Amino acid sequence: MKSKRKFKYAVFDKDGVLTDSMSQNYQVFDAVAREFLGQVFTKSEFFRRFAGAPWREILKPYIKDEKQYQGFADAFHKRLVPAIKYAPLYPLVKEILEYLRHKVEFDLFVTSSAPQLSIDDFLARDGLAQYFILGRGRGEIHV
């Protein structure tokens, strides 16, 4: 018997929410910032200023032009995908997804700024596809 509830859906970001990938995010960000911007940002600064924030705005003081920013962003995403491919799930993620999907009967979605292929790989591993009705990254939508 379905219970009456206020919510029917839950949307999860992948990196830093379902997977413990923030250290890899920082390592790639640090390497790309050094190469493209000639800047060094500490791990603490990365988490405080850049994690989950609009980089284009924050990086304005360090960017000469759009081409430089685009090179930075493209290099970051290209290097990040293989770096986080096997980032571990946070503890109890599967149990929480199981509860939400099968016990509470929420429709679950996962999204990320990562390329669609990264989302597809993520859903294919560890039997995670069974929990999500849609996985959306940059690029094509795969159902």
Secondary structure, DSSP 8 states (H G I E B T S, - for coil): -----S--EEEEESBTTTB--HHHHHHHHHHHHHHHH-----HHHIIIIITTS-HHHHTGGG-SSHHHHHHHHHHHHHHHHHHHTT--B-TTHHHHHHIIIIIS--EEEEEEEEEHHHHHHHHHGGGGGGGEEEEEEESS-B-
